[in-house]
């Protein structure tokens, strides 16, 4: 680990102590607290957490047993969703019964002031102490309206009406310290609700009858006007409706379309016959036309011609072709041929005429169909508005029909005495109290205890500014970390001879964790400045009672036991903390040496335990003179540097005594002692800042009296965190 020195001008790699304001344990620099930190906090404060949690839980349970019991009596009322009174108009508008609205409305009626007033008056609850107003103007006159109103409000406060899930069941409950009273009042509310429901039903039906009658009269006129508007518009636009559906024009177009198709088919057939006759005449003359050949008249004439030819042939055979009879027959044959030709021409002419007539008839019918289609298009455009008018008329007629049915229903309800609700289970005197629920109170007590426990732990942690970890020293204080000296408990100190001081522990238990921490500090001081040997070390602290003197003596003894020539100088003029360390009570000390009243050699006393030398103070050592800033002090330290390998200066607290700052400037390095988890960071930061201003070299901070058992207070980068892992290496 790299150690940086604090000098009069802060270096880039050694930030000024004042540059790091105190931060709460909720953050480390700019990063939020980690899960590990939270676990460590909990492990450190688990006793506080347990105490708070158990106290809150027990307090909650005690409160649950001390609270007076309150009973809840419940009446079950079932609504009939098939009957509606006040909401009929809403149902008609929305297309169905508004179930949620129906139930919510009835719940409101049940807990209305009017129902409550009826219950109060029937049960004479104004005379009941549980509901009487206790203070204020309303409590003065029991017969006043204010007194009655206050009683009603007190009753309503204890009424509990709610729907049972998504059903049509409404639970009417009442809270009271008297179980019988709770049942009696709950039943009274249900009974009064039934009566009120009947009254409201009749009143609503009467109001609806009046409104519906007026509305029906208006709707009747609106329906008639709408029907008249439809009829007038259709007449004006020639829109005639057929009996079988659709308009007359629609039916005419259907019929005409079929007729046009038939006429066009006939025209095509006639045209085909005519074209065929023309083709046959072109190939073989008029006699080759199929219609001519198959014509009955032509067939008869051809038969007659055949007979004449047969007769002529017979005469020619007997009398010759010039016989008058043969010539006569020939004349008859010629006459028949003329008749056949004339008949053929007539047939062909008929075919042509028939083709022309068919074409003309088809064209005429197409024209009629076109006219009908034009009329249909006009009718369709007019039908859009006609349909709109018809829809308006139909809507008004439907509304009229619905309201007529509703009016009939309202008329029936006006004279009915039925209700839309019934009591399915009356309230009985409850046996078990509804409040307080002791199991729930116990569970809430545990939860509240855990929450308060955590809250207390973290609240205390947030205001705790003590230094505990390497990270606290290096990151938040900006100083090098030297070592963590374990706490020496009375049990450990009692393991040696009676009356053993903490600094004796490094001698009696040289393989202990405490002694190892001192050796770690010695190594850190040795490596603090490789360019020059650190001989004079001033040991100080920010505040008194930080373990400064114990650390100084323990460090000096470890150095002496390592083979160094070591002297410890008691520089705390006000406390004289090292007076018990020498074997003999000193008659002269540091002050006498600096003032020239005693030679150095005469006041130095040996430490027979560890082999170091001690320059003590006498009991009355304080002087207003600036001893530590004098030339005598500089000369003394120069002499001690020559004689010893290490000079340990046990100085006073830096924030309490000004001498400490002067003494620190005389030393090669300053070791700051901070009591683990006790010394405020602000105090350490202020002390380091003053040392920096004076140009003193700070070797680092050593944490004293570290509770290694409270590992939750340490961070994973602190060697003491792993004390349990390497404890086998130590001999406590």
LOGUTI-804130 format. One record per residue: residue in one letter; x, y negated, z of N, C-alpha, C in turn. Coordinates in steps of 0.1 Angstrom, whole numbers, plus 5000, padded with zeros to 4 digits. Last residue first. Example, Ala and Ser with C-alpha at 12.3 -4.5 7.8 and 13.67 -1.06 7.14 Angstrom:
<recs>
S512850225071513750115071512950005079
A513250575078512350455078513250335078
</recs>
This chain:
<recs>
X497251505222496651395231496751425245
X499051545197498951605210498451495219
X498351605162498551515174498451595187
X497551765143498951725142499351645155
X494851805146495751915150497151875150
X493751585133493951575148494851685153
X493151555107494551585110494851565125
X490351535107490951635098492451665102
X489651335125489351475128490051575120
X490551115111491251155123490951295127
X489850985088490151135087490851185100
X489550725096488350795092488550945091
X492050625100491350675112490050755108
X492750535074493350665079492550715091
X490250415053490850395066491450525071
X488750475032490150435029490850405042
X486150515041486850635037488350595034
X485650315070485550335056486450455052
X483850345102485050335093484750355079
X481750415116482050275116483250245107
X481550685115480650605107480950465106
X483250765135483750765121482850685112
X483650745164482650675156483050655142
X486050845172484850935172483750875164
X487850645173487950745162486750835162
X487650335180486850455184486850555173
X490450145185489550195175488950325180
X492149955198491050015205490050075195
X493149735171493349795184492049855189
X494549695140493249705147493449785160
X496749455128496649595134495349595142
X497549285099496649295110496649435115
X500749135089499449195087498649205099
X502848955088503049085083501749165081
X503048625080502148725086502348855080
X505048365086504948485078504148585085
X504048025088504448145094504148265084
X503147775079504247835072504747965078
X500947655091502247635097503447695090
X498947755075499247615074500647575081
X498948015083499347985069499747835068
X498047995109499448045106499948015092
X495547905103496447815110497847865109
X494448135090494548005083495547915090
X494448315110495348335099495548215091
X492448205127493848225132494848235120
X490248215111490748085115492148095120
X489948495108490248405096490748275100
X489448565134490648615128490948525116
X486948435137488048395145489348445139
X485348555117485648405116486848365125
X485148815126486048785114486348635113
X485448865161484748815150485648785138
X486349165176486849035172486048985160
X485049425176484749325185485149185181
X485949625159484549605160484049495170
X489049625174488149695165486749665169
X490849335179490149445186489049495176
X493749265163492349235163491649355170
X496949105161496149215167494649175168
X499349035137498048985143497249115148
X502648965137501749075137500449035145
X504848785118503848775128502948895127
X508448735114507148795110506148785122
X510448595126510548645112509248685106
X509448315146509548455143509848485128
X508848055149510248095153510548235149
X506248025143507147975134508548015137
X505048135166504948215153505948155143
X505347935185506148065186506148135173
X503547755176504947715176505747845177
X501147905180501547855166503047825166
X501147935208501248055199501648015185
X500747705220502147755220502247865210
X498047655221498747595210500247645209
X495647905227496847835232497647775220
X493548015214493347965228494447875232
X494248105190493148005190493047945204
X496248295197496548185188495448075189
X497148415229496148405218496248285210
X500848425233499448405237498448415226
X503248695224502748555225501348545230
X505848875228504448885232503848755235
X508148945205507648835212506148855215
X510749165201509249155201508849045210
X513349225181512949135192511449115191
X515649475172514249425171514049345183
X518349505176517849535163516449475161
X520249255194519249365193518849385178
X522249055194522349165203521449285200
X521448875174522848935174522949055182
X518948805182519148865169520448935168
X519548675206518848805207518948875193
X520748435197521548535205520848675205
X518548325184519748355176520648455183
X516748295205516448395194517648425186
X518148085218517948215225517648325214
X518147885200519447935204519248075210
X515347835199516047875187517347935190
X515047755226514347875221515047925208
X516547515226516947635235516247765230
X515247345209516547405205516947525213
X511747415211512947355215514147415209
X509247525209509747455197511147385200
X508847655233509047735221509447655209
X508447445252509647535252509947605239
X507447165257507347245245508547335245
X506247145291507247115281507047215269
X504447215311503947135300504947105289
X504647555321505247425321504647345309
X504147855339503647755330504347625332
X504948045357505848025345505347905337
X504848205383504548065381505448025369
X505848465380504448445382504048305379
X508248475353507848475367506448445368
X508548695325508148565331507948575346
X511248895311509948865316509648715319
X512549075287512748935292511448885297
X513649395288512549315290513049175294
X514849665266515049555276513849465276
X514150025265514249885259514449785270
X513850285275515150235271515250105264
X511550385285511750395270513050345266
X511750365313510950465307511350495293
X513250145322513750285325513050395318
X513949875308512749955309513250095310
X515949615324515749735316514449805318
X515749265322515649385330515349505321
X517348955322516949075314516949195323
X518448765338516948785339516548905331
X521148745335520648775348519148805349
X521648685309522048825313521348855327
X520948415307520148515300520448655306
X520948215338521648275326520748395320
X518747955347519248095349519948145336
X518147705340518247735354518647875357
X517547625314518947625318519147655333
X515147655303515447525309516847515315
X515347915293515147805283515447665290
X515448055317516548065307516547945298
X513147995329514347955336515547955326
X511348115311511247965313512547915319
X511948385313512148315301512248165303
X512948415348512548465335512848375323
X513448525381513648425370513348495357
X512648735396512748605403513048495393
X510549015389511548915385511448785393
X510449315407509749185405510749075401
X511649595390511749505401510949375397
X510849735367510849805379510949715391
X508649555345509949585350509849665364
X505649545342506449635334507849665340
X504249355355504249485361505149585354
X504449135339505049125352505149265359
X503349095314504449195315505049195329
X501648875314501049015313502149125316
X501348605319502448675325502048825326
X499448405312498948535317500048615324
X500748175304499548155312499148295319
X502748225286503048155299501948155308
X503748475269502348425273502548355286
X506048595262505948455258504548395262
X508248815271506948775275506848625273
X509949015248510048885255508548845258
X511749305245510449245244510449125253
X514249445225513949365237512549305235
X516049725213514849645213514749575226
X517849915192518049825204516949725204
X516350215181516650075179516950015193
X515550475184516950455184517350305182
X512850525188513350565175514850535174
X512350415213512450565212512950615199
X512150155204513350195213513550345212
X509750165190511050125183512250165191
X508050235210508250325199509550295192
X508350005226508750135232508950235220
X507149815210508549795214509149935219
X504549905207505349895195506849895199
X503749875234503750015228504650015216
X504049605237504849685245504949825239
X502049515218503449465218504349565225
X499749645227500249675213501749635213
X499349515251499549665251500149705237
X499049255242500249285251500449435250
X496549275227497849215221499049265229
X494049335232494949445232496349405227
X492349125234492349195221493249315221
X492148925253491649055256491449135243
X491648615235492148695246491448835246
X491948585199491248565211491948645222
X493848645179492948525177492448485191
X497148735189495748775185495048645184
X500548855183499548755188498148805184
X503948905183502648975184501648875190
X506548835162505648775172504348845171
X509648965158508248985155507448925166
X512748955144511948895154510448895150
X513649105121514149135135513149085146
X513549225091512649155100513049195114
X515949175067515549255078514649175087
X515049095033515749065046515149145057
X513849215012514949125009515749095022
X511649355021512849435018514049345015
X509349315043510249225035511549295032
X507949535052507249415049508049325040
X509149765061508949755047508249625043
X509049725089510349745082510249725067
X506349705094507149585096508549605089
X505549965087505049855079505849735081
X506950105107507250125093506850015085
X505550015130506949985129507450005114
X502950105124503149965124504649935123
X503450385126503050325113503250175113
X504050395153505150425144504750375130
X501550335163502650245166503750265156
X500250565154499750435149500850335151
X501550755169501750755155501250625149
X500550695194501950675192502250675177
X497850775190498150635193499650605190
X498051045185497550955174497950815177
X501051185200499651145200499351055188
X503551245206502951315194501551275193
X504251135230504851075218504251135205
X502951085257502351155246502951105233
X504550925273504051055278503451145267
X504950715256506150785261505650925266
X502550615248503550645237504750725242
X501450565273500950685266501950715254
X502250335285502950455289502550575280
X500450145276501750155269502650265273
X498250195293498150235279499550245272
X499550325325499150215316499050265302
X498650545350499350525338498750415330
X497650625375497850485373498650455360
X499150935378498150845383498550695380
X500451085348500451055362499450945365
X497951185323499351175328499351145343
X495251175320495951305317497351305322
X494250935322494351005334494951145332
X494150845296495150785305495250865318
X491850995288493151025282494250965291
X489850885304490151025305491551065299
X489850615297490350655310490650805311
X491050615262489950615272490550645286
X492350425239492850515249491850505261
X491550415205491150375218491650475228
X494150405180492950465187492750405201
X494950155158495450215170494250275178
X495650145125494450145134494950225147
X497749905107497450035113496150025121
X497849695087499049755092498649895097
X496749525058496349615069497549685074
X497149185049497549325048497149395060
X494248965043495548995050495949145048
X491748885037492848855028494248875034
X489348935049490248845056491448805047
X488149095030487348985035488248885043
X490149275021489249215012488649085018
X491649365044492349325031491449245022
X489749405065490949335067491549275053
X487649555053487349435060488649345062
X489149775044488449685034488149555041
X489749905067490849845059490249745049
X487249805092487849895082489049825075
X486249635112486349775114487149855104
X485449335128486349395118486449545122
X482149195134483349255138484149315126
X479749065131480849015123482149075127
X476449145129477749195135478849155126
X474249085116474748975123476049015130
X473649325103473749215095474449095102
X473349505124474549525116474749395107
X470849425133472049405142473349415134
X469349505111469349365115470549335124
X469849775110470449695099470349545102
X468549865134469949895131470549795120
X465949765130466849715141468249735138
X465149915108465149765107466049705118
X465350175118466150135107466349985106
X463350145138464650185141465650145130
X461050075123461649975133463050015137
X460750315109460950185102461650085111
X460450505130461550515121461850385113
X458150395142459350405150460650415141
X456350425122456650295126457950295134
X456250705121456650635109457150485113
X455450765147456650815142457150735130
X452950625147454050595157455350635152
X451550765128451950625125453050575135
X451351005142452051005129452450865126
X449750915164451150975166451950975154
X447550825151448350725158449750785161
X446651065141447050965132447950855139
X446051195166447051255156447551145146
X444051005177445351025183446351095174
X442250765166442550895161443950925166
X440450575191441550595182441750735178
X437650645169438850565171439150565186
X435750835170436250805157437550725158
X435351095194435550955191436150935177
X432851355192434251315191434351165187
X430151355192430751415203432251365204
X427451135183428751195180429351245193
X424051195179425051145189426351215187
X423251175145423151235158424251185167
X421351035118422551035127422251095140
X419751245093419751135103421051145112
X419951315061420551355073420551235083
X418451195041418651345040419351395053
X416150955034417150995044417251145044
X415850815001415350905012416450945021
X414850574977415850634986415150714996
X412850444963413950514955415050574963
X409550494975410850434975411850514967
X406050414969407150504970408450424970
X403650294965404250274978405350374980
X402350114937402950234943403550194956
X401549884924400549944933401050074939
X403749834909403249724917402249774927
X404250044894405050034905404449924915
X402350004873402150124881402950104894
X403449774862402049764867401849884876
X405849874853405849774864404449764870
X404950034832405650094844405649994856
X403849844815402949954820403650014833
X406149704809405049634816404049734822
X407549904795408049854808406949784816
X406049924772406150044781406649994795
X406449664763405049714766405049834775
X409149664758408649584769407149624773
X409149844736409849874749409349794760
X407649704717407249834721407849874735
X409149464714407849454719407349594724
X411549574704411549504717410149494723
X410549664680411049754689411149694703
X409749424668408749524670409249624681
X412149294666411149234674410049334678
X413349474648413949454661412949394671
X411749444625411849574632412349564646
X412249174618410849224622410849354629
X414949194612414449104623413049144628
X414749374591415449414603415049324615
X413349224572412749344577413449384590
X415249024567413948984573413249104579
X417149184555417449104567416149064574
X415749274533416149374543416449304556
X415449034519414249104523414549204535
X418048984513417348894522416148964527
X418349204496419249184507418649094517
X416449194475416249284486417149264498
X417449014457416348964466416149064477
X419249194445419749064451418649014461
X417349384436418349414446418949294453
X415949244416415249284429416249324440
X417849204398417349084404416649124417
X418249474391419349394396418849274404
X415749534381416149604393417349524399
X415649374357414749344368415149414381
X417649514344417849374347416849334358
X416349754341417549744349417849604353
X414249694324413949734338415149724347
X415649614301414849514308414549564322
X416749864295417649754298416849644306
X414450004288415250044300416149934304
X413649864265412749864277413549904290
X415749934248415549794252414649784264
X415350204246416550154252416450014257
X412950204232412950254246414250214253
X413850104208412850034215412850074230
X415650304200416150174202415150094210
X413850524197414850534207415450394210
X412250424175411650454188412650464199
X414150414155413450284159412850314173
X414850674152415850574156415250454162
X412450784144413050824156414050724161
X412050654119411150624130411750664144
X414150754104414150604107413150584119
X413451024103414750984109414750834113
X411051004089411051054103412351014110
X411950924065411050834072411050874087
X413451144057414051014058413250924067
X411451334055412551354064413251224067
X409751224035409251234049410351254059
X411451254014411051114018410551114032
X411451524012412751454015412451314020
X408751564006409351624018410551554022
X408551433981407751393992408251444006
X410251583965410551443968409751393980
X408851823966410151823972410551673975
X406551753952406451793967407751793974
X407551703927406951593935406851623950
X408551953921409451843922408851733930
X406152103921407252143930408152023932
X404751973900404251963914405352003924
X406452033879406251893883405751883897
X406052313879407352253882407252113886
X403352323871403752373885405152313888
X403552223845402752143855403152193870
X405052423834405652293835404852203845
X403152633835404452643842405052503844
X401252533818400952543832402152553841
X402652543794402252413799401852413814
X402852813792404052733794403752593799
X400252883787400852923800402152843803
X400052773762399252723773399852753787
X401852933748402152783749401252723760
X400553173750401853163756402253013758
X398353123735398153153749399453143757
X399353073710398752963717398552993732
X402553203705401153233706400553123714
X405053193703404353083696402853113697
X406253413714406353283721405453173715
X404153713711405253623706405153493713
X402453903719402053813708403153723703
X403654073737402654123728402354033716
X405553923749405954063744404854103734
X404253703756405353693746405753833741
X402553813775402053763763403053753752
X404453873795403653983789403053933776
X405553623801406453733795405653843789
X403353503811403853453799404753563792
X403053643835401953653825402553603812
X405453573848405153713845404053733834
X405053303850406153353842405953493838
X402853293867402753243853403853293845
X404053403890402953473884402753433870
X405853203896406353333893405253413886
X404252993901405052983889405553123885
X403153083925402253063914403053063901
X405353073941404753203939403853193926
X405852803940406852893934406253033932
X403552713954403752673940404752763933
X404052833979402852873971403052833956
X406352693986406352843985405252893977
X405452433987406452473977406552623975
X403752464009403252423996404152463985
X405552534030404452624025403952594012
X409052484027407752424028406752514023
X411552584024410752654034409352594035
X412652424005412552564002411552634011
X412652184018411752194006411552344003
X414352214038412952184042412052204030
X416652264024416152374032414652344035
X417152183991416952134004416252234012
X417352253965418152323974418052283988
X415952083949415352213951416152293961
X417551863945416451853956415851993959
X420851983941419651923937418651923948
X423252083952422452163942421152103938
X424751893966425352013961424552083950
X423051683973424351653965424951783960
X421151813987420751763974421951733966
X422651884009422151994001421751933987
X423051624020424151704016423751814007
X420451544025421251464016422451554011
X419751724045419051724032419851654022
X421551654065421651794059420951794046
X420551404072421951414066422151554060
X418051474081418151394070419551404063
X418751624104417951694093418051614080
X420051434119420751554114420051624103
X417951264125419151214117419951324111
X416451424140415851384128417051334119
X418251464162417751574154417251534141
X418451204171419651274167419251394158
X415851154179416451074168417651144162
X415651334200414751354188415351274176
X417451214218417651354213416851384200
X416350974222417650974215417951114210
X414051054235413950984223415250994215
X415151164259414351254250414251194236
X416250944270417151054267416451144257
X414050784274415150734265415950854261
X412750934293412150914280413150874270
X414450914315414251044309413651034295
X414350634319415650694316415450834310
X411750594327412150544314413550604310
X411650714352410850774342411350724328
X413550544366413750694365412950754354
X412350294363413650324356413950464355
X410050334378409950304363411350334356
X411150354404410550474398410350454383
X412250094407413150214408412450334402
X409949944405410949934394411950054395
X408749994429408150044416409150044405
X411150104454410350004447409750064434
X410950354480411650284470410650184463
X408250584485409550534489410250464478
X405750644476406650754480408050714484
X404650404470404050484481404950594486
X406950134464406150244460405650324472
X406849784467407249914473406350024469
X408049524448406849604451407349744456
X409149214446409549344452408349424456
X408748964436408349074428408849204433
X409348744452410448794444410048924436
X406948694465407548584458408648634448
X406648944479405648894468406248794459
X408748934497408649044486407749004475
X408048704512409348704504409248814493
X405648784524405648674515406948674506
X406549004540405549024529405548914519
X408348874558408748984549407849004537
X406648704571407748644563408248754553
X404848874584404348784573405448734565
X406648984602406049074592405548984580
X407248754618408348824610407748914599
X404748694629405448594620406548664612
X404348924644403448894633404048794623
X406448894662406349014654405448984642
X405848654675407048664668407048784658
X403448724688403448624678404648634669
X404548914706403548954696403448854685
X406348774721406848864711405848914701
X404648624737405548554728406048654717
X403348824751402548734743403448664733
X405548944764404849024754403948934745
X406248734782407248774771406548854760
X404148734799404448614791405348654779
X404348994810403148944803403448824794
X406948994821406649074810405449034802
X406548814843407448784833407248864820
X404548954858404348824853405248784841
X405949194862404649194855404349054849
X408149114877408349164864407049164856
X406949044901407648934893407848984879
X405949294908405049184906405749074898
X408349434911407449484901406449364898
X409549304933410149294920409249334909
X407749364953407949224949408549214935
X408049644954406749584950406949444946
X410749664961410249724949408949664944
X410949524985411649474973411149534960
X409449705000409049564999409649504986
X411049934999409749944994409249804991
X413449845011413449884997412049894991
X412549795037412949685029412949725014
X412150065045411049965044411349845035
X414850155042413750225035412550125033
X416149995061416449985046415350045038
X415050085084414749945080415049925065
X416250335085414750325085414450185079
X418950265087418450345076416950335074
X419050125111419450055098418950135086
X418250325129417450205127417750135114
X420450495127419150545123418250425120
X422350325139422550375126421250425120
X421350295165421350175156421550225142
X421550555175420250485175420250375165
X424250615173423250695166421950625164
X425350425191425750425177424750505169
X424050495215423750375209424150365194
X425350735220423950735218423550605211
X428050655224427750745213426250745210
X429350345229428350435234427850525223
X430950185214431650265225430650355232
X430350215179429950165193430750255203
X429550175145430550195155430050135169
X427650335120427750235130428750265141
X427050405085427650435098427650315107
X425650545060425350435068425950465082
X426550655029426750685043426550555051
X424750755001425250635008425350675023
X424950944972424750944986425450824992
X425250994946424250894949423950894964
X428951014941427551064942426550954944
X431550974941430850924929429450974929
X431950904976432550944963431850884952
X429450774991430150904992430750944979
X429750424998429250534989430150654991
X429150275030429950305018429350425010
X429050075058428250125047429050155035
X429150005090430050055080429250135069
X428949765115428249845105429249885094
X430149585131430349725135429549815125
X429449335120430849375121431049515124
X426649325124427149355111428649395111
X426649255151426149385148426649425134
X427648995149428349095157427949235154
X425648875134426948885128427748985136
X423448885152423348955140424748975134
X424448715173424248855175424148935163
X424548475159425748535164425648675167
X421748445154422648455143423948515147
X420748415181420348525172421348555161
X422048175187422348295195421948425187
X420948005169422348025168422748155176
X418347995177418648055164420148085163
X417848065212418147975201418448065188
X417648215234416448205226416648115214
X419948195250419548325244418448315234
X422147945249420747965249420348095242
X424947985248424347905259422847935260
X426348085227426148175239425348105250
X426747895208425747995205425448075218
X428947745215427647685217426547795216
X431347985231430847885221429447835223
X431248335238431648195240431148115229
X430048575232430748565245431048415248
X426948685220428048595218428748565232
X426149035223425848895227427148815224
X426749295219426549215207426249065211
X427049425243428049455233427949365221
X424849355258426049285261427149305250
X421649315245422749405247424049335248
X419749135238419949165252421049265255
X419649155211420149025217420349035232
X418549385204419949385206420449255211
X415849495201416149395211417649395215
X415249655180415949715191416249625203
X413949455164413249575168413849645180
X415949265161414749225167413949355172
X418049405148418349335160417049305168
X416649495125417149595134417449525148
X416149245112415049335116415449435126
X418849165108417949085117416749175121
X419749355089420349345103419449265112
X418149285067417949415073418549415088
X419149025063417749045066417449185073
X421849055057421548995069420049015073
X422749385044422349245043421849185056
X423449645041424249565050423949415049
X421649735021421749805034422449715045
X422249574999420949555006421049615020
X424749674992424649534996423349515004
X423949934984424849914996424849775001
X422449874962421749924974422649914986
X424449774945423349684949422649734962
X425950004942426549894948425449794953
X424050174928424550204941425150084949
X423750014904422650054912423050084927
X426350004894425649884898424449914907
X426750274887427550204897426950084902
X424550314868424650394881425550314891
X422550164849423850124854424150194868
X420750354825420850314839422250284844
X420850204792420850314802420950264816
X421049974776420750104769420850224779
X421249724785422549794783422249934777
X418649634786419649554778420849634775
X417549814804416949804790417949734781
X418949764827419049894820418549884806
X418149504832419549524829419749664822
X415449554838415849474826417249484822
X415749714861415149774849415549684837
X416549634885417549654875417049704862
X414549644903415149514900416049524888
X414049944899413149824900413749704895
X414150274890414850144890413750044891
X414650624893413750504895414550384897
X416550804890415550804880414650684882
X418250814912418750744900417650724889
X417550784944416950854932417350774920
X419950814970419250734961418750824949
X420050925004420250964990419350874981
X421950865033420750825025421050855010
X422950975063423151005049421850965042
X424350805090423150845084423450865069
X426650845117426450825103425150885098
X428550695143427350775140426950745125
X431450685160430850645147429750745145
X432850535190432150645183431550595170
X435850465206434750415198434150525189
X437550465237437050535225435950465219
X440050215246438750285248438250345236
X443550295247442450225240441150295243
X445350475258444850365267443650295260
X446250645238445550695250444850595259
X447450465221446350545216445550605228
X449550365237448450275233447150355229
X451050595237450450545250449350455247
X451750605210450950715216450350675229
X453250375208452050395200451150495206
X455350435226454450315228453150335221
X456550645213455950665226454950555229
X457550505190456550615188455850645202
X459150315201458050265194457050385192
X461050485214460350385222459050345214
X462150625192461450695203460550605211
X463350415178462250495172461450565182
X465150305196464050225191462950305186
X466850535200466150465211464950385207
X467750595174466950685182466150625193
X469250355169468050395160467150495168
X471150375188470250255188468950295180
X472350605179471850605193470850485194
X473350535154472250635155471650635169
X475250365145474150305153473050405155
X476950515129477550435140476450385150
X475350635111476050715120476650635132
X474450405098473450485105474250575115
X476850325085476150235095475150315104
X477250545069478250515080477550425090
X475150525052475250645061476150615072
X475750285040474450295047474550415057
X478050355027478150255037476850265046
X477050545009478050585019478150485030
X475550384992474850485001475850535012
X476750044994476650174988475950264998
X475749704990476249814999475949944993
X476749544959475749574970476349694978
X479449324953478749454950477849484962
X481049114957479849084948479049214946
X482049194988482349104977481049074970
X479849394998481249404998481749324986
X476849355017477649345005479149355008
X475949375042475049425031475849415018
X477349275062477649405058476749455047
X477948935051477249025059477549165054
X481048745052479948815044479248915053
X482848455054482248575061481048625053
X484848355026483848335036483248465042
X487848335017486948445018485948415029
X489748145019489048155006488048265006
X491148145042489948065041489148075028
X493248305036492248365044490948275044
X494248305002494148235014493048295023
X495648594986494648494988494648435001
X498248684972497948684986496948574988
X498848664945498448794950498248804965
X499348394943498248444936497848584941
X500048254976500448314963499148364956
X499747954994499248084991499648124977
X502247805012501647794999501047924995
X503247905036502547775036501847745023
X502348255035503248145037502548015036
X501848585042501148455042502148345045
X502748855021503048765032502248635030
X501449185014501749045010501948955022
X502149515008501849415019502249285013
X500749794991501549674990501149575001
X500950125000500050005000500949885000
</recs>
